[in-house]
Structures are given as structure tokens and as C-alpha cells.
Amino acid sequence: MRKVLAVIRREFIERVRQKWFWAMVVLGPLFFGALFILPGMLIGKTGVKRIAVVDGTSSTFGAHLTERLDAESLFIAVRVAAGPGAIDSSRIDSLRNAVDRKELDGFLIVGDGAVDSGKVMYRASNVSSPVTIGTLEHVVSEVVNATRLEREGVNPALVAKARIHVILDSKKISGGKETGESAGQSFALAYFMGIILYMSILLYGINVMSSVLEEKTTKIVEVLISSLRPFQLLLGKVLGVGAVSIFQFLIWGVSTRLILSQRQHLPGGGVSDAGGLFQMPHVTASTAVVFGLYFLGGFLLYSAMFAAVGAMSSNEQEARQAQQPVVMLLVASFISMFAMLNDPGSTLSVTLSMIPFSAPIAMPVRWAAGNLPIAEVALSLGILAVSILGVTWIAARIYRVGILMTGKRPNIKELVRWVRAA
Amino acid sequence: MSPPIVVADRITKRFAGHTAVDALSLSVPPGVIYGLLGPNGAGKSTTIRMILNIYAPDSGTVRLFGEEGTGRDHSARIGYLPEERGLYPKMRVLDVLLFLAELKGMDRRAARTKALDWLARMGLSDWRLRKVNELSKGMQQKVQFISTIIHEPDLLVMDEAFSGLDPVNSQVLKDTILELRARGKTILFSTHIMEQAEKVCDYVCIIARGKKLVDGTLADIKRTHGGKHLLVNFDGARGDADRIFADRRQVAKADVSGQFAELELASQGDAQELLKALVTSGARLSRFELAEPSLNKIFIDLVGPEAANPVARPDAEVARA
């Protein structure tokens, strides 16, 4: 046991001493912060669009639409009268050139048919911005609807009075109680946990792999193995790297607490203003426990596999190739997270949270997104624990033979023989 | 008499499709320098790994210090320098030494004192906080050697002990080995360089293709395989030397180069008869010496030229650890 402690200590000290560890500690939160805030900022800040409304109507519809668009902060709208009937193609060409010269961002073409069919043409240099298109659609449909109602003899003032803006006030229910956690917060928490689990398991799993590989390529492993059993070495290595990851989470956890407690004094009054959709989620103790358990489970499961990969490779390139199946397994679990966010209760989500290889990401995400029965979590943890034992047993056998091997990488048949060699 | 430090009893190791070590037995008495000799691929490393229980033998047993337990159980009393040397390149020199000493069961504080002593002795004190990869190769060899003996092992095992060492370190290693023996420690090392073995070994075991050819004290082996070796130097006149050397009743083998000849007497041959015949034929001699054969010669005679080409290694080796 003292020898295992020596291995743990070495792994821990050497890693924490390295610059990349502290770079991760500092840059990690910045990176995650950027991941949350940037998309909102980038989508939100599209800038003011200059658009022309080519009015081919015989009514006041075009003028009315231009007025309404211009009232939106997003647009500067100019009416271009084209007269009723078919629109001159040379006029459209000149507008196209104006877009090309960037004098104009785009133009709408409305005819008399717009009110009947609801069809309006929009041509612009960029039609992918959801905010621009969304606002445009909203304004046009409002004006069209108002015109149609008016045509049917409804007083527009009455319509305006009868309309109401709906605000959906959503709260998650957990343990029969409202949690005060909004849909946005639930989503953000699940998303955040999924990403952090994926990144950490991958990062520290690969750490275990390169540690195994380093001992193998520097040949020091033979000296080590003359003093302690391969399993002791593997155990010490996994626990040592695991301790580094926990240390990192501790630093993040404590510093987040400190920053949050000082939130009022920060300029801008806190993080929750940024992004809108992504609000600072509030993490309950049970969520933290679920996160911790599944991170440890996932780390143990994947680091055992990564250790085996390191042991069967003789250099970095070989390891990069051999790690692909393991990485793919993790990436697949990560991608499936999005299906899970959509419907945490679907058969697919339940299945994924039971399969040990995807459970470490799937289960915490489901937990954060929606309320789960404890029995389901317990079953999933049970399966994960049994799988860790099984996978570690196999990985340790591959490790034991692999660390002293040189030469070409073994194929599946040889690996099976390694595992069988008693 | 105290029990042998190492007793290997018919140990065998097979890798997929080839037998690396075949029913090899050897016994290393305490306080000696024991050389395990053989050409490349003879099974020296595999033998050493089985002695240390890095590989478990497929059959046969190894007993260390006359006690129960494997090499790993006794690792606190064993220092091991494998053929392929290596240290953690990014660790500080002192930390590497402390870590390896801890794995040998040493207390960190005691290990620290020892490590600093040894670093000072090897002239590496100023480098103790540097990373291993900042050291020259020769310095790294010294650090590795310190790591092997820092816990004062009773048994020092070195695979291809002198390979890759620069002349200075080679001398340091030789001096240290002799010093350790003087303090009653036992040293087992493998090499394929006979000149080195001849200089320091008390006992040798020569193996080829996984099998033992001969073992015993160096003196015994020389006596058994020597006494028929004759060195002759002419001083100008050679007389009828060529005809006399060609007489197969007297001379089994002659290697003549100008004024010098190295002869092997036939089993019925008599050195005195030969000397008389040479002088009578008019040869003038500056040297006529009945010599011990070099270990190198014994080795080549025993092993034969073909043993230097071991059977092809298989693609994969399945080892038990």
C-alpha cells in the first residue's frame, strides 16, 4: 500500500507542478464561460440592417410595413415605390447591385398578393441570422394579419387592445416542490454538466494513457515492475490522476463560491444578464453528488481503457490511433446528450443512461434536465460499478502484458490471448 | 555455509512458438560477482527477469536469499538495472531518486540523505533540482546507477551491465561493483562482452539458445578448458616450424601469423616434445608459454559461431507477470 501511495503521490505532484495544469485551472472557466456567453452575444448583436421595401401594392400596405419595420431598432427601412403590377426587373437588378456594393443589406418585395397569400420575398446578403429573419417574419405577419382583419371589418384599435403578449413562466418540479429553477436554468445546468463531464473524462483519461506510455517508452517501467505488481502501479496511476482532477474541481468550486459571494460588488451586477437564455443555474447538493459520482465512475471506466491503450502502444502515434475507439465511445455519449436535453424521458435517453459507457454523461444530464426517480439512478450506478470492475479487470491484464512489450501493436486476437494468459 | 543468494531450478520460459530459456539451473553463492554470459538472444534477459519475477517461469522455481517469496517480495533487498535504461525525463533528479527509493520500501527522509550523499559522490550535487532531461547521457547513467543501489541492496542484478556506458562511467561501475563485493554484497550481471566478465567475475554461467553450457568459478572453468593452450614467439629463425605445427598428433589447431603462433595441443600432445622438436629444427624462440585460454576463446569454443544467430523472434510474446 505504501508503494501505491508513492505512485499516487508522484502522479499528483508531477502533474500539479506542470504549467498546463494551472493553465487549465485558469483558462478552463474562461473557456466554459465563453461557451455560454458567446453564442448569445454573437446571435444577439447582429447590427442594424438597412433594407429597402419594394412596394408594388395599390394599397397603403407597403407604406405601413415600411413604417413598422423602421420602428424596429434592428432595421432602417426605406420604401421604394414600384407602382402596382409586375415589378420591373431592371429595378431589382439595381437593388441587387446595391446589396453587392453593401449600400443595402437586403430588400423586401411586396405586391398586392402578399395580403392574400401571405407570401413576401426577401433578398439579402445574409439570410441565416435567426434574429433578423425572425423579427422580419414577425413584423410582416403582424402587418399582414392586421390588414386582413381590417379588410374583414375589424377595428385595428380593437385588435391591438385584444392582443396580449404571453410570458411562459416555467419552473422545474423536483420532489413534489417547485425549485425556483427556470427552464433556461435547467437547460443551462444540464448542458454545462454534460460538457464538463465530457471534457474532464477525456482530458484525464488521456492523461492516464500518456502516463502509462511515458513509463513504457522511457523503459522505466521495468524497474518499477521489479518493485511492485503491475496492478498496484495501474491503481496508483489512476488514483493519482483522479486526485488531480478532484483537486482541479475543488479549486473551481471554491473560487466560484468566492466570486458569487462577491457578485453584488462586481461591475454589471452578475453573470445572469449575459446571454439571457443561459442563466447562472443553482446547483443543489444532490445534483453535486450525482455529478461527482458519475464523474468518478466515468473517469475510472475510461481511464482503465485508456491505460490499456497506452500499454499496447509503443509510441505517441500508435497511441493516437489506438485511442480512437475509446474516444469515439465518449464522443458518441456526448453527442447523444443533445437528444437527451430535448426529451430526458424518452426510451433513447433512458437506455443511454443505463449503458455504462454513456451513463457517466447521460445520467447527470438527465438528472439536471428533469426530475428522476432515485431507483433509476441507483440501477444505472450499479451497472456502472459492475462494468468498472469488469473493464478494469480486462484492462489490467492487457496492461500487465503490454507494458513490457515492444514491437508492433497487437491485434484483437493477440489482445484476447493477453487477457487469457493467467 | 550460508545458503546461495539465488537458486534457479530448471526454469523455463516459452514465448509464442519459441523457448527463450530451457530448463536452466544456476546457483549464485553469497558475496561473489557472478557473470551470466551468452551471445545476444541467448536468454540472459529472460533469465534475469524470471529471477526477479518480472516474468513468472512457465516451469521451474526460483529461490532468493534461501527464503520464500518472489523477487518482488524481496525487492527491498534487490537492486535492478535493466538492459534498457530510462528515467522520467521531466522529473527532478532528486525526486526521481526519492520515488524509486520509496518503491524499494525506503523511508523518504532516509532516502533523501542517501540520495544527497550519492549525488555528491558522483559530482552531481548541483544538478539535484534539475530535470532529468537537462542532464547529459553520462550523468543520467550515474543517476540511474544511484537509483539501483541507493537502498543498499544485498543483491545487485544488472542486465548488460556495461552496455552503453562511457569509459568513465564504466570505470565507476566496475569500482563500485568491487567495493560492494568487498562489503559482502552479491552481484549478478549479464554481458556478452567477455573481456569485462573476465576482469571482475568470480563465477560465470555461459548460456546459449536458452540452455546452460557451463557454470562454475572462473578459475575452474579455465582449468577444465585450458592447459592445452600454447603461445609461441619466434626470434627470427623459424626452423621447421610449419611442418611441426602440421603434425596432428601433437598440434590440434594452429593459428600462425608471422613471428607469432597460438597453438592448441592435441589430446596426446606434449609441450616439452614440441619445444624440443622446434629447437632441434633450428628455430629461435623468444617465448614459449603454456597459457590459460581467454574467456573469450572458451566462450567461442563452447558456443560455436552459429549460436550468435538465435532463432527468429516471434511477432508477439505472451508473458506472465
Interface residues (C-beta under 8 A of the other chain):
Chain A: R2 K3 A6 V7 R10 I13 E14 Q18 E214 E215 T218 K219 I220 E222 V223 L224 I225 S226 S227 L228 R229 P230 R400 V401 L404 M405 G407 K408 P410 E414 R417 W418 A421 A422
Chain B: L52 N53 I54 Y55 G71 R72 S75 I78 Y80 P82 E84 R85 G86 L87 Y88 P89 K90 M91 D95 F99 L100 E102 L103 K104 G105 S147 D315 A316 E317 V318 A319 R320 A321
